Amino acid sequence: MANGQEQHEAFKSSATRKKAVQYDYRHTDGELFSCIKPTLEACRQAKENWIKKTTQPHI
């Protein structure tokens, strides 16, 4: 996966029997973000929150 690229796949959990999305995003700096959420939109929001958190200056 190239920097700045995302991949996602929907699946049905065998444990909960609910639909979920496995989401991976390779940041432009090369760091990988991964999560599993109920929807693609929730995954993308989690990614945006992660980007904001990781790009804030440390004071």
VOTOR-930347 format. One record per atom (N, C-alpha, C): chain; atom name; x, y, z. Coordinates in Angstrom, 2 decimals. Example, Ala and Ser with C-alpha at 12.3 -4.5 7.8 and 13.67 -1.06 7.14 Angstrom:
residues 2
A / N / 13.19 / -5.69 / 7.80
A / CA / 12.30 / -4.50 / 7.80
A / C / 13.20 / -3.30 / 7.80
A / N / 12.85 / -2.25 / 7.08
A / CA / 13.67 / -1.06 / 7.14
A / C / 12.90 / 0.03 / 7.87
end
This chain:
residues 59
A / N / 0.85 / -1.17 / 0.00
A / CA / 0.00 / 0.00 / 0.00
A / C / 0.90 / 1.24 / 0.00
A / N / 0.63 / 2.15 / -0.89
A / CA / 1.43 / 3.37 / -1.02
A / C / 1.04 / 4.38 / 0.05
A / N / 1.96 / 5.30 / 0.34
A / CA / 1.66 / 6.36 / 1.30
A / C / 0.44 / 7.16 / 0.82
A / N / -0.45 / 7.49 / 1.78
A / CA / -1.66 / 8.24 / 1.46
A / C / -2.80 / 7.38 / 0.93
A / N / -2.62 / 6.07 / 0.91
A / CA / -3.63 / 5.16 / 0.35
A / C / -4.41 / 4.47 / 1.46
A / N / -5.67 / 4.16 / 1.18
A / CA / -6.50 / 3.41 / 2.12
A / C / -6.99 / 2.13 / 1.48
A / N / -7.23 / 1.12 / 2.33
A / CA / -7.84 / -0.13 / 1.89
A / C / -8.89 / -0.50 / 2.93
A / N / -9.99 / -1.09 / 2.48
A / CA / -11.02 / -1.50 / 3.42
A / C / -11.76 / -2.70 / 2.87
A / N / -12.30 / -3.48 / 3.80
A / CA / -13.06 / -4.67 / 3.42
A / C / -14.16 / -4.89 / 4.44
A / N / -15.38 / -5.05 / 3.96
A / CA / -16.52 / -5.34 / 4.83
A / C / -16.57 / -6.84 / 5.09
A / N / -16.99 / -7.20 / 6.29
A / CA / -17.12 / -8.61 / 6.64
A / C / -18.18 / -8.77 / 7.72
A / N / -18.57 / -10.00 / 7.95
A / CA / -19.52 / -10.31 / 9.02
A / C / -18.76 / -11.05 / 10.11
A / N / -18.77 / -10.49 / 11.32
A / CA / -18.04 / -11.07 / 12.44
A / C / -18.65 / -12.41 / 12.84
A / N / -17.80 / -13.41 / 12.98
A / CA / -18.30 / -14.71 / 13.44
A / C / -18.62 / -14.68 / 14.93
A / N / -17.98 / -13.77 / 15.67
A / CA / -18.23 / -13.67 / 17.11
A / C / -19.54 / -12.96 / 17.41
A / N / -19.77 / -11.81 / 16.75
A / CA / -20.97 / -11.02 / 17.04
A / C / -22.06 / -11.17 / 15.99
A / N / -21.69 / -11.74 / 14.84
A / CA / -22.61 / -11.90 / 13.70
A / C / -23.12 / -10.56 / 13.17
A / N / -22.34 / -9.52 / 13.39
A / CA / -22.67 / -8.19 / 12.88
A / C / -21.69 / -7.82 / 11.77
A / N / -22.15 / -6.94 / 10.89
A / CA / -21.28 / -6.45 / 9.83
A / C / -20.28 / -5.47 / 10.41
A / N / -19.06 / -5.48 / 9.85
A / CA / -18.01 / -4.58 / 10.28
A / C / -17.11 / -4.29 / 9.09
A / N / -16.23 / -3.30 / 9.26
A / CA / -15.30 / -2.93 / 8.21
A / C / -13.89 / -2.95 / 8.78
A / N / -13.00 / -3.69 / 8.13
A / CA / -11.57 / -3.68 / 8.44
A / C / -10.97 / -2.56 / 7.59
A / N / -10.26 / -1.63 / 8.21
A / CA / -9.78 / -0.44 / 7.51
A / C / -8.30 / -0.24 / 7.78
A / N / -7.53 / 0.01 / 6.73
A / CA / -6.10 / 0.31 / 6.84
A / C / -5.82 / 1.58 / 6.04
A / N / -4.99 / 2.44 / 6.62
A / CA / -4.59 / 3.67 / 5.95
A / C / -3.10 / 3.88 / 6.18
A / N / -2.34 / 4.05 / 5.10
A / CA / -0.92 / 4.35 / 5.20
A / C / -0.76 / 5.86 / 5.07
A / N / -0.35 / 6.50 / 6.17
A / CA / -0.21 / 7.96 / 6.19
A / C / 0.90 / 8.39 / 5.23
A / N / 0.92 / 9.65 / 4.88
A / CA / 1.93 / 10.17 / 3.96
A / C / 3.34 / 10.06 / 4.53
A / N / 3.46 / 9.92 / 5.87
A / CA / 4.78 / 9.73 / 6.48
A / C / 5.16 / 8.25 / 6.59
A / N / 4.29 / 7.36 / 6.09
A / CA / 4.57 / 5.94 / 6.08
A / C / 3.97 / 5.16 / 7.24
A / N / 3.46 / 5.84 / 8.27
A / CA / 2.89 / 5.15 / 9.42
A / C / 1.53 / 4.53 / 9.06
A / N / 1.28 / 3.33 / 9.59
A / CA / 0.05 / 2.60 / 9.27
A / C / -0.98 / 2.79 / 10.37
A / N / -2.22 / 3.11 / 9.97
A / CA / -3.36 / 3.17 / 10.88
A / C / -4.31 / 2.05 / 10.48
A / N / -4.77 / 1.27 / 11.45
A / CA / -5.73 / 0.19 / 11.20
A / C / -6.82 / 0.22 / 12.25
A / N / -8.04 / -0.13 / 11.85
A / CA / -9.13 / -0.24 / 12.81
A / C / -10.23 / -1.12 / 12.25
A / N / -11.12 / -1.53 / 13.13
A / CA / -12.34 / -2.24 / 12.75
A / C / -13.50 / -1.49 / 13.39
A / N / -14.44 / -1.05 / 12.56
A / CA / -15.60 / -0.28 / 13.02
A / C / -16.84 / -0.81 / 12.29
A / N / -18.02 / -0.43 / 12.76
A / CA / -19.26 / -0.90 / 12.12
A / C / -19.46 / -0.38 / 10.69
A / N / -18.93 / 0.81 / 10.38
A / CA / -19.14 / 1.39 / 9.05
A / C / -17.84 / 1.99 / 8.52
A / N / -17.78 / 2.16 / 7.20
A / CA / -16.63 / 2.81 / 6.58
A / C / -16.52 / 4.25 / 7.05
A / N / -17.65 / 4.92 / 7.20
A / CA / -17.64 / 6.31 / 7.67
A / C / -17.02 / 6.41 / 9.06
A / N / -17.34 / 5.46 / 9.95
A / CA / -16.78 / 5.46 / 11.30
A / C / -15.27 / 5.21 / 11.25
A / N / -14.83 / 4.37 / 10.34
A / CA / -13.39 / 4.13 / 10.17
A / C / -12.68 / 5.39 / 9.71
A / N / -13.26 / 6.06 / 8.74
A / CA / -12.63 / 7.28 / 8.22
A / C / -12.60 / 8.38 / 9.28
A / N / -13.62 / 8.47 / 10.11
A / CA / -13.63 / 9.45 / 11.20
A / C / -12.53 / 9.12 / 12.21
A / N / -12.38 / 7.84 / 12.53
A / CA / -11.31 / 7.42 / 13.44
A / C / -9.94 / 7.76 / 12.86
A / N / -9.78 / 7.59 / 11.55
A / CA / -8.52 / 7.95 / 10.88
A / C / -8.27 / 9.44 / 11.00
A / N / -9.27 / 10.26 / 10.75
A / CA / -9.11 / 11.71 / 10.85
A / C / -8.73 / 12.12 / 12.27
A / N / -9.35 / 11.50 / 13.27
A / CA / -9.01 / 11.79 / 14.67
A / C / -7.57 / 11.39 / 14.97
A / N / -7.14 / 10.26 / 14.44
A / CA / -5.77 / 9.78 / 14.62
A / C / -4.78 / 10.74 / 13.97
A / N / -5.09 / 11.21 / 12.76
A / CA / -4.20 / 12.15 / 12.07
A / C / -4.07 / 13.43 / 12.88
A / N / -5.19 / 13.96 / 13.37
A / CA / -5.14 / 15.18 / 14.18
A / C / -4.29 / 14.98 / 15.42
A / N / -4.45 / 13.82 / 16.07
A / CA / -3.71 / 13.53 / 17.30
A / C / -2.21 / 13.39 / 17.03
A / N / -1.86 / 12.72 / 15.93
A / CA / -0.44 / 12.46 / 15.65
A / C / 0.27 / 13.65 / 15.03
A / N / -0.47 / 14.62 / 14.50
A / CA / 0.19 / 15.77 / 13.89
A / C / 0.20 / 17.00 / 14.78
A / N / -0.40 / 16.90 / 15.97
A / CA / -0.36 / 18.03 / 16.91
A / C / 1.05 / 18.19 / 17.45
A / N / 1.51 / 19.43 / 17.57
A / CA / 2.84 / 19.63 / 18.16
A / C / 2.84 / 19.24 / 19.64
A / N / 3.92 / 18.61 / 20.07
A / CA / 4.06 / 18.21 / 21.48
A / C / 4.59 / 19.39 / 22.27
A / N / 3.81 / 19.79 / 23.26
A / CA / 4.21 / 20.95 / 24.09
A / C / 4.63 / 20.46 / 25.46
end
